Structure formats: C-alpha cells, structure tokens
Amino acid sequence: MENHWLLTGIIFLPLLGMGAVLVVPRTWIRWTALGFALVTFLLSLALVPQFRGAPADVFGPAYQDGFKLVDRLPWIHSAGFAIDYFVGVDGLGFPLVLLTTLICLLACIASWNIEKSPRGYFGLFLLLETGMLGVFSALDFFLFYVFWELTLLPMYFLIGIWGGPRREYAAIKFFLYTLLGSVLMLIAMLWFYFASNHEGSHTFNLIALSTPGVLPAFATHKTMWIVCFVLLYIGFAVKIPVFPFHTWLPDAHVEAPTPISMILAGLLLKMGGYGLLRISYPILPNAAAVGAVAWTLGILGVINIIYGALCALAQTDFKKLVAYSSISHMGFVLLGIALLTPAGFQGAMFQMIAHGITSAAMFFLVGVIYDRVHHRDIVRLGGLAGQMPVYTGLAILGFFAAMGLPGLCGFIGEIYVLLGSWQATVLGPVGAKVLTVIAATGVILTAGYILWSIQRVFLGAPKPEYAGVPEISRREIGIMVPLGTLAVALGVLPWQTVLVFVHGTLDNILRLMIYNR
Amino acid sequence: MDMMPYAFITAWLLPLAGFVLLVFRGRKIGEPRSGYLAAGLMITAAAISLVGATRWVFFGHPASVEVSTAWLRLGTQAIHFGVRIDSLTIVMFTMVTVVASCIFIYSIGYMHGDPRFPRFFTYLSLFAFSMLGLVLSDSLLGLFIFWELVGLCSYFLIGFWYEKPAAANAAKKAFIVNRVGDCLFLVGIAIMLGATGAVTLTGVFSEVRQGAFAGHETLLTLAGICLFFGAVGKSAQFPLHVWLPDAMEGPTPVSALIHAATMVAAGVYLVGRVFPILTPTALLFIAYIGGITLIGSALIAVVMTDIKRVLAYSTISQLGYMILALGVGGWVAGLFHLITHACFKALLFLGSGSVIHGCHGEQDIRKMGRLHDKMPITSWTFLVATAAIAGVPFFSGFYSKDAILASALGFSWTHRTHGLLFILPALAAGLTAFYMLRLYLLTFRTTARDEHVYAHAHESPRLMWVPLAVLAVLSIGIGWGRMPEHQAGDEAHAAGSRGWGLVSLIAEAQPAWTVSGDAGTHGSEAASHVASAASEASHAADAAHGFHLPATIVATCAMLLGVFMAWLVYKLLLNKFYFDELYRVTFVAGVLKLAAFGQWFDRVILDGLADGSARWVARTAFFSGLTLDNRGVDGLVNGVARTALAGGNLARLGQTGRVRNYLLALATGGALVVILLVWMS
C-alpha cells in the first residue's frame, strides 16, 4: 500500500512546532505556535475531498474498507512483537481530526495572554495536539495506547502549572483517574493481542481485530467478551466521563486555564466516545448487543443526562456549571451509542462534534468574564447585557446552541439520539421508550440551567461594580465567530456539514452487530 | 399555480432578511429607520400573500401544493424539508402577515425613544419568520423546529426590558413551562416516527389510515395527547397556562402579536393540523381541557384590575374556546375563531397599548376612566373589538363563537353525558360580555378616578391609530360569509350551495378523513361507547347545521345578560369612586366568589405547583449537585485516595516532586507491562 504522508504530516507538525517553540526567541513563541497550529489546520482541510462522493464508494461495503490516507510503517518488530506505525482515517476519525485542529487553533489564539513561562506552555500545548491527533487516527492498538498516554502528560502539567489555586489537586486527580482507565485498557489490549490470530500471528492491528474470526477464542466465550468490554468501557468512561467516574471533570475544569478547558471539554472528552466506537464496538460487536450491556450503558447515559443537568442547576461557580453541562450533554452520546440504532449512532457522532463546538465556546465565554471581573461567582454577576452587548449576543448564541435550540447544532444531536433510541429494539419493546422519555425530560432541565444562568449573568439592572468592564475584544470576537458560524451551519445543514461524511462508517459499524436493522 | 409556493416562500424569507440585516447593522441603521425597514419588509410580505390569496381564491386551486427538498436522513429514514400550502395555510399566512404589518407600524410609534429600538425590530422580524415557517411547514419535525423558534422570540421579547427582574423572570418562566409541553410534543413525534416511519403530515396520515396503529389504538391516543400537550403549553391551556399572564411584562405590541394573535394560536393550529389522527378519546380529553380553560380564565378575568391582565385571561379563555371546538369536532369553527380572534384581540391589545402610552405607563383600570374624551379613536376602536369578542351580532366574533357553540351543542345533544361541554362555553359567553364591557366602561367611560392620569392623557400619534383603524375594519367584517352546505371532499354535493367568505375558505381545508370519523368501521377494537359516540361527533360540523339557531339564541341571550349586568354595575357606579365595595353588595358577588376562587386556584395551586415543582427540582439539584456529588461520589473517591495516599506516603518517603511521582508510576506501569507480556507469551 502506498503511503500518503499527509496524515502523518498533520499528526507530527505540532510536534515539530513544539521543537520550534523551544528554540525560537522569546518574543516569537506565540506567533510560532500560532503558525504551526494554523498550518496544521489548513493541512487537515485537505482531508475533506477524500470523503466526497457516494457513500458506497467512499466507505466501501464493510467497516474494514473505509479507511483513507493510510500510512503504515513497521515500528517494533522484535521479541516476537509486531507493532506498526499505522494511521488512517475514516468517517469516524476524520471529523474529529478536523475538530481537533480547529479547536486547537482557536485555543492557541485564546492563550495569547498566558504570561507564565510561555515557552513551556505552548510547547506542551502543541505536544497535546499531536497526542490527540494521534489518538483519532491510530489504527494500531499499541500506537493508539501510546498516543492516548501522550495526551496525559501535557494535560497534567498544563493544569498543574498554569491552573487556578487548587491546580495541583485537580491535576493529580485527573491524572490518577485517567491512569486507572488506561491500565484497564492496557489489560484488554494485551488480551486481544494474545488471543488474536491474524494470518498466523498475533496483531495489534485495529482493522484486523475487528474482522470476524480474528479472535477465535472470543467466539465461544461470552464471559471473555463481557470482561474485555467492561475493561475497555471503564477506560473510556473515565474520559467521557460517565457517572460515577466523572468527579475529576468539574475540578479539572475549574482549575484549568480557559484554553485548556476548551480543549479538555471540546476534544479530550471525545476520545472516550471515539474509543467506544473505534475499539469496543467493532472488536466486540457481540458484547455490545447483549441486552444487559445495552441496558447498563443506556441507563448510565440517561443518568448522565439527568444527573449532570441537576448538578449544573445547583452550581454557583459559572465554570463548574458549564463543566456539569458537559456531563449532561455527553450523556446523549452514550445513550445514542448504547441503543444500537443508525439514527442513534449518527446522533451520538453529531453530538460529539456539536458539543466540541459549543463546549469550547461556553468555556471560552466564561473565561472572557473571568478575565474581566476575576471571579466566576454567578450570584455576584448580573446586568452584563447593558455593559457588554456584543459579548452578550455571542454568549446567548453559544448557550442556546448548547441548549439544543432548533437551527443550532445542539438540537440535531439531541433529536437524532431521542428519535433513534425510541426505535431501538435491543432493550425489548418498551425499555428503550422508557429511557427515551426520561432522557427527553432532560431538555426541560437543560433549559432550566441555561436560562437561569443567562438571567443571573446578563439580565437584571446593571451593577455599579461592573460599570467599567471593557467590551469583548477583537481577538476574542475572532475566536467566537468561527464557533458561532459552525453552530449555525451545523444546525441548519447537519447532513451536508457532518453526517454525509460519517454515516457510511457508522452504518458499517452497526452492520457488525447482531442487532442491525 | 406552480409559482404559488415560491411566492409564499419569498414572503416568508423577507422577515429573515430583515432579521439578518438588523442583527449585524441594527445599531448603525438606528432608531426610526430600523423600524421602517422591518415594517417595510413585513408589508411587502403581506402584499405578496394577499396577491397569492386572491389568486388562490378567485382563480381556482388544487386542494394543496407541496414543495420539498431533501434535508437529512435520520438513520435510514429520509427527512425532507418542505412547504405545504392549502387553504388553511393561505388563511393563516395572510392573517399573520397582515396583523404583523399593523403591529410593526404601531411599534414604530410605541417603542419610540427606547434605547434598544433596533433590537426590538430584530426580534420581531425573527418572530415573523419563525411564525410563518410554522404555518408553512409540511412535517411534524418542521413544525417543532419553528415551534421552538417562536418560543425563543417570545422569550427575548417578554424579557425585552430585562433590567426589570419581573420581566426576566416572566421570560424564563414562559420558556420553561413551554418546554414541558415541548418535551411531550417531542415524545409524540417519536411515537409517530416509530410507528409510521414518516414525519410529514401527509405521510403520517396515510400510514395511519393504512393501519400503522392497528391493534395499538391506545398508543395512537397517547400520541395524540402528547402532541396536544405541545399545544397546551404554547396555547396556554390548563394547567400550563400560568406563563401567559406573566408574559404581559413584555412591551404591549409583543403581547398583541405574540401573546394574543399569532404564537399562542399556534397550538390551536397544531391541533387542527394533526386532527385526523386524534382518536375519540383524545378528542374528548382535548374538549374538556378547553372547557376547563375557557370557564376558569373567564372567571379570573372578571376580577383583574390590570388592563393587560384582563386581556391576557381573556386570551386564555378564547383559546379554550378554540381548543374545545376542535375537541368536539368543530374543526372549521375552531380555526375560524382563531382568525377572528387574532384580529379583535390584536386590536384590543393595541388599544390597551395606546391607553398605556397615553396614560404614561399606567396599567391599573381603577385609576383610569372617562378616557373617551381624551382618546376618541382608541375608544371607538376598542369598543368595536369589545363588541366583536362579546359576540354582538354582525361583528366577526359573533359568527365564530356561534359556530363553536353550535358544534358544542351538536356534540352535547348526541352525547347527553357530556352536556357540560355546551354549558361551559355558553356560560363563558355571558362572562365574556360582562368582563369586556366592564373593562371598556371602567377605562373609557364612568368618571375620571385619578385626576393626574386623566389630566395628562392624550391620543396616540397617527402611526399608532392607523393600525387600530385597519384592525377595527377587520374585526367587523372578517367573519362575514357562509359555510358551504357540503362536506369537504364530498364530491356528490359539490354542486350544492357554495359558501363564501373566510369560513368557506377554511372549510375547504377541513380534513376529509379522520381516525375518529373512521373509528366505527375501521378500528373495531377501539370502538368503545366513547369511540362510537364520538365518531358521529367528529362530523359535528354537519351536525352543527341543525343547531345554529338554538346556539345563536343561547349565545345572544348570554351576551345580552352579560351586557346588562355590566351596564347595571356601570350605572350604579357612575358617581362612585370605588367599585369593589359595590361589587360586594350586588348579586354579582356570587360570580365574584367563584372568580376569586379561580384566581386563588390559579395563583396558589397551579402557580404553586409550577413554582413548587421548580423548587423541588432545585432542591434535588442542590442535593445531587452539592451533597451527593461532593460528599457521595467524590467523597468515595477521596476516601479511596486518602487510603491510597496513606500507602503512598510510605512509598514516597523523601520524595516531593510531582514529575518524579509520574515517572515512578510510569516505570512501575512499564514493569508491569513487561511482566504481563512475558507471563502471557
């Protein structure tokens, strides 16, 4: 197979940027980082033409055929191991790669006023970007694991050094949680490796592992599926995060600097959902279709939706509120995936992209206020609409997009998941309907916390203590404009902007399951 | 005829263009010009739709025209975004554009001097676009999308003066109460999509007709009631009506356009649109909800003293009439009343706005009086609207209310156990005349009770009274016409006497086939006594023909009685300053007791329920968000961490650097990996 090097270039360009940031003169650091983030983004746009055309041509008849821009090099072939450098994207990875390069570019602009040792900050920032891009394009489980761990280190330092007052607690908590998840994933990975038989040898190749018959031992042992599925699930659940593994998230967000929160919510959480769709479901399709598994995942998704929204309603720290709203929104991803319907899968994938946009926007918006008034206590805020009308307009756009207002991106994900899960058959005739109705009440709670926040922050009489607060700056508007535009574009033309690129892969994954319709 | 949908689509997109322009350039365009821009676009849209409607009526037309384009695929189901035009669409579209034009022009005068003048027209334009989209939509999903958007505009406009906490609270309340209904609306759509695989109205109907719900009639009833709950929220029906009186915090033109003429009627429109799939049980449920709403809010309107709140409760009551009409099978009557009500209620609200404007913000009718001398045009137009809503013969409201009462009487006649469904609206007809005349007399006649208010009152500028005059003409004449003698779709009688006017145009769009009309023959499983009884009632429209005369007599008597009572009170009141005392000694006291009870029930029980459930949610939220999450889930985690830390402290003696911790963990992990690998291979 011919290597294209394009994807490899996209993945490692930020790493190159890190090297550059470490050596350029101090005054050039920001511009260098921005330059590399920008070029990475522009390069990633070159992926789009690869996915244009009729779905059958682009994605092929089966899940295993849908990968584009594959680069493959032997990496570690000693001591009986066969580990490849093996990357490629399909409808699952490609939108997330694009989202990553975009959000990283915007977060880089949002980092402009980082004063504390910028060299280290931007270096780690670019390293993190490489890690995430690697996760979304690795096709070798070992390589996936390496990139997965690679995101951990820079994130730990970015929170632990550039964070708020309780940054050390938050950083170590984030670190331990993810490490716990990765260890479990590691066990599953090795289990797969030694159980696999691909052309006479063991393999880490994710495409091969998802081919029926490559895991012969798994065909007969139901317990093995379930155990491996649970191990992987916990690993990914920590990242999503799923109740009850979620408590690292509010702490990490509250302490993380604004741009890091944008990346954390916009991209890092997606690694969990991506992992489920890339690894758990294609390798263990039979486990996912077991009623008890689907029930558990579906119920956890609904708990995420409702519980996250309730917790958001209770917060007085604006950033913590947004953090809990992320938990609630990621619940839709879980529910959509769990119930194994085409619409649910599409909704979950769409929700990941939409949430990447809206959560980045919301965390950025909270950061804008924090920069000006130096606190995030929602009770002390108020009346900002009079002082910052442009900011208020953009904020309301962002918040309503997150709330799922029709015409904006949040709506499509939610309605796809709800209408899809209503039709699910994996939980018997009534089960899915009950879950759907409970999840649907989440939209009331969401309206509750969003509108209440808007009221407490923006509405009411202007407060004298915020009289001199400056309006949102041009640089800040520049960050919000792409996010706002995308929120509208994805909401109005969801099919043309996202779903047309992803549905082929998602349908192929579903076809791997017993329960495909 | 092919150009027809595109003409309406153009008219629909004009306000959107206004919105986009004003969002980005609003402040540059400035105070009067942004108003003229929005109003100009709206008037153009109205002109286009009037031309279209004329063409539709006088040059022949098919039953419906549809245009759609592929929008997305939901799983394996293709979803189109489409526009469907039939006679009802034409009527609604024209009504919305005409009424909106009047209100846009009026607003230029009313909002004069407001610091956020351009913003106001930005929201109004977005609202007009969303409302017209709702009317044009050919699918449940499309209806839902625009349904939410009109709700959003309503939120922005109720909270337009967001500096006032009451306005901000009212806006939030309106949106969240509506979301309760919307949540069930969404479930209704899910049921429909799940069972029929379609979201377009025509697709759903044909699937249902072919037996998509055969053997699952209860589910169909449930689906109908779920969809209806969307209407309960938006059209402020019991028990979700609590948001509408509070919504009066918005500027008065908003109350006129959104909370009287158009948006709140969207619920009635929705019920009218999904009417064919409503089972007899669902219809009965709908009828009773309408009945409870119309009598309860009419009673409360009697004791209100804020001019806008009287009108708000009156709106709820009139919406109840429409819902009841649909519930008893009077499809044409309900939608006919929707249109006439839009004209006279918009006029009433604009009149009240003119009064408030002229009295410098005073809204308490106890402080008004004798304003007829000061603002004669407002007074005369207000009187016209009062006559229309009270049901004075030859005014538009008379015809539509009469049609509703005839349908209700027809239904009650065939189902004696449901006599209440006629008695309630008949009683409320009297109450309506009473509270409206009371409002008129207290505001414009009697004595001037507050010298200060009276002395400074003045007639509104021309920009405001011209729309009043236009709406007054409509309030009189819009109802004139005659029902065709034959049923829609009944070709055999097509040659029979042809109707004319608005009512006949609406009758053309009446669904030819309904589940309830079909229940007796088709869904035999569901043919309970209610079903078979109500199946006849769904044809109450033709049954109603025989009941027009008695209904007219009852309605007119009730109206006259109400007028007489109001006159009596007025006569006695003429020289009195306080009228509350007077109320107590007259025999009106009984009615007032009931009204007070209604108000108490509304404020204490229903609002208490709304606030109570909000408080309950908040308490749960605080429990889960603060106690459970911090002490429970996180406490568990921290407990584990503490235990681990105790162990870790032993291990890291002398070590403090966190990077080193990390490296240590990595090394340990790596070692574990190697051991595992070796062991497993």
Interface residues (C-beta under 8 A of the other chain):
Chain A: G80 L153 Y156 G160 E168 A171 I172 K173 F175 L176 L179 V183 L186 I187 L190 F194 F243 P244 H246 T247 P250 Y307 L310 C311 A312 L313 A314 Q315 Y324 T341 P342 A343 G344 Q346 G383 A385 G386 G393 F400 L405 P406 G407 F411 I415 Y416 L418 L419 G420 W422 Q423 T436 V437 A440 T441 V443 I444 L445 A447 G448 L451 W452 Q455 F458 L459 G460 A461 P462 P494 W495 L499 H503 R517
Chain B: V23 W71 L72 R73 L74 G75 T76 Q77 L141 F144 I145 F146 E148 L149 L152 Y155 G159 Y162 E163 P165 A168 N169 A171 K172 F175 I176 R179 V180 D182 C183 L186 V187 I189 A190 I191 L193 G194 A614 V617 A618 T620 A621 F622 F623 S624 G625 L626 D629 V633 D634 L636 V637 A641 R658 Y662 A665 G669 V673 L676 L677 M680 S681
